[in-house]
């Protein structure tokens, strides 16, 4: 690998930015829900999730808490796992393209494809941050890219 690129991707700041970008869709959604809780409750109601207030609070906790764990790097595997499960659960709840037809079905299917890709990215982050892996990662390797060490 190009020595400049290798040095760049193994820096703490690159890892921090990468983890922040990876979780952008979660922490930005969680902040929006937190700042406009009535709209968050309306979103839960739209998808038939009741009672809306506790469900919205739980969603905010998962989105912001999971993101914080991934961004911080410590226990990133736990945050990535929580966000991955959350994302998988949104597919049948919010993107059930198989119950639709036409352009709407296609659009929702594209959202599902994107969600599956995000889950894959979170799985990679979890694998790189797993506690058993941290013991075997050399400081000069890219392992600290995700875990923040």
Backbone torsions as a table, in degrees:
resi	resn	phi	psi	omega
1	UNK	NA	145.3	176.2
2	UNK	-53.4	130.4	-175.0
3	UNK	-62.4	-34.9	177.5
4	UNK	-64.3	-46.4	-179.5
5	UNK	-64.2	-43.4	179.2
6	UNK	-61.0	-43.3	177.9
7	UNK	-64.4	-41.1	-179.1
8	UNK	-62.1	-52.2	-173.9
9	UNK	-73.0	-10.3	178.4
10	UNK	-100.9	6.1	177.8
11	UNK	-80.7	153.5	177.4
12	UNK	-62.1	-40.4	-177.4
13	UNK	-65.8	-37.3	177.0
14	UNK	-64.2	-43.6	177.9
15	UNK	-60.5	-43.0	178.7
16	UNK	-62.0	-46.6	179.0
17	UNK	-63.5	-42.7	180.0
18	UNK	-61.1	-44.9	179.7
19	UNK	-67.5	-34.5	178.4
20	UNK	-68.2	-43.3	178.3
21	UNK	-66.2	-42.0	179.5
22	UNK	-57.2	-37.0	-175.6
23	UNK	-97.5	5.0	-176.0
24	UNK	-50.6	-46.8	-176.0
25	UNK	-63.7	-25.5	-179.3
26	UNK	-84.4	-52.5	-175.8
27	UNK	-70.5	-30.5	177.6
28	UNK	-70.1	-38.9	176.7
29	UNK	-67.5	-42.4	178.2
30	UNK	-62.2	-42.2	177.5
31	UNK	-64.7	-41.7	178.5
32	UNK	-61.0	-42.8	178.7
33	UNK	-65.5	-40.7	179.9
34	UNK	-64.5	-41.5	-177.6
35	UNK	-77.9	-20.5	178.9
36	UNK	-135.7	71.2	-174.4
37	UNK	-62.0	-37.5	176.8
38	UNK	-58.4	-39.2	177.4
39	UNK	-68.4	-36.4	176.5
40	UNK	-61.4	-43.0	178.1
41	UNK	-65.6	-39.6	177.9
42	UNK	-62.3	-37.2	177.8
43	UNK	-64.2	-42.7	178.5
44	UNK	-62.5	-42.3	179.1
45	UNK	-64.3	-40.0	179.7
46	UNK	-58.4	-33.4	-179.8
47	UNK	-95.3	9.7	175.9
48	UNK	74.7	22.6	-179.8
49	UNK	-95.4	118.2	-176.4
50	UNK	-138.2	150.4	-3.0
51	UNK	-72.6	139.2	-169.5
52	UNK	-61.3	-44.0	-175.6
53	UNK	-63.1	-51.6	179.1
54	UNK	-63.4	-35.7	178.4
55	UNK	-66.0	-43.0	178.9
56	UNK	-62.3	-40.4	178.4
57	UNK	-63.3	-43.7	179.0
58	UNK	-62.7	-42.3	178.2
59	UNK	-61.5	-44.4	179.1
60	UNK	-61.2	-44.1	179.6
61	UNK	-61.8	-44.8	-179.8
62	UNK	-64.9	-46.6	-177.1
63	UNK	-65.0	-47.5	-177.5
64	UNK	-78.2	-41.9	-179.7
65	UNK	-66.7	-46.3	178.1
66	UNK	-61.2	-43.1	178.1
67	UNK	-61.7	-44.1	-179.0
68	UNK	-60.8	-42.0	179.1
69	UNK	-63.9	-43.0	179.2
70	UNK	-66.6	-47.2	-177.8
71	UNK	-62.3	-43.6	-179.7
72	UNK	-63.9	-36.5	178.4
73	UNK	100.6	-32.9	177.6
74	UNK	-81.2	130.3	-175.7
75	UNK	61.2	27.4	178.7
76	UNK	-61.0	-33.6	177.9
77	UNK	-59.9	-37.4	179.4
78	UNK	-70.2	-45.0	177.6
79	UNK	-63.5	-42.4	178.8
80	UNK	-64.0	-39.6	178.2
81	UNK	-64.0	-45.0	179.1
82	UNK	-62.2	-44.4	179.7
83	UNK	-68.3	-35.4	177.8
84	UNK	-65.7	-45.5	177.6
85	UNK	-63.9	-44.4	177.8
86	UNK	-56.5	-46.5	-178.6
87	UNK	-64.1	-41.8	178.1
88	UNK	-62.1	-39.5	-179.6
89	UNK	-68.3	-26.5	179.5
90	UNK	-70.4	-21.4	-176.7
91	UNK	-62.0	-56.4	179.8
92	UNK	-71.9	-23.5	-177.8
93	UNK	-80.7	-46.1	-171.5
94	UNK	-113.0	-12.8	-173.6
95	UNK	-133.9	41.6	-176.2
96	UNK	-74.1	70.1	-176.0
97	UNK	-61.4	-26.8	-178.9
98	UNK	-68.1	-11.6	176.9
99	UNK	-99.0	1.6	-174.4
100	UNK	-114.9	177.2	175.6
101	UNK	-141.5	164.9	174.5
102	UNK	66.8	-147.7	-175.0
103	UNK	-62.0	-37.9	179.8
104	UNK	-63.6	-40.7	178.0
105	UNK	-62.4	-42.7	179.8
106	UNK	-64.2	-44.6	179.4
107	UNK	-60.7	-47.0	179.9
108	UNK	-65.7	-34.7	176.9
109	UNK	-63.7	-38.4	177.6
110	UNK	-64.9	-37.7	175.4
111	UNK	-62.4	-40.7	178.3
112	UNK	-63.4	-44.1	178.3
113	UNK	-59.3	-43.6	178.4
114	UNK	-62.7	-42.4	179.4
115	UNK	-62.1	-41.4	179.1
116	UNK	-62.9	-39.5	177.2
117	UNK	-64.7	-41.5	177.7
118	UNK	-62.8	-42.4	177.2
119	UNK	-58.9	-41.5	176.4
120	UNK	-60.2	-43.4	177.5
121	UNK	-62.6	-39.9	177.5
122	UNK	-67.3	-35.2	176.5
123	UNK	-64.1	-40.6	177.2
124	UNK	-62.9	-44.8	178.3
125	UNK	-60.6	-43.7	179.4
126	UNK	-63.2	-41.9	-179.5
127	UNK	-64.0	-40.6	-179.1
128	UNK	-72.8	-21.0	-176.0
129	UNK	-105.4	-1.2	-177.1
130	UNK	-56.7	140.3	-176.6
131	UNK	-54.4	-38.8	-179.7
132	UNK	-66.3	-29.6	-179.3
133	UNK	-76.2	-33.1	-176.5
134	UNK	-60.3	-32.8	-178.5
135	UNK	-70.1	-26.2	-174.7
136	UNK	-101.3	-1.6	-176.9
137	UNK	-84.8	126.2	176.8
138	UNK	-75.4	144.8	179.3
139	UNK	-55.9	-28.5	-177.7
140	UNK	-84.6	-4.4	-179.2
141	UNK	-86.6	175.4	-178.3
142	UNK	-84.3	5.4	-179.7
143	UNK	-58.1	-35.3	-178.6
144	UNK	-75.7	-7.1	174.6
145	UNK	-55.0	-42.9	-178.1
146	UNK	-93.0	-41.8	-172.4
147	UNK	-79.1	-13.6	174.2
148	UNK	81.3	12.9	-179.0
149	UNK	-79.4	NA	NA
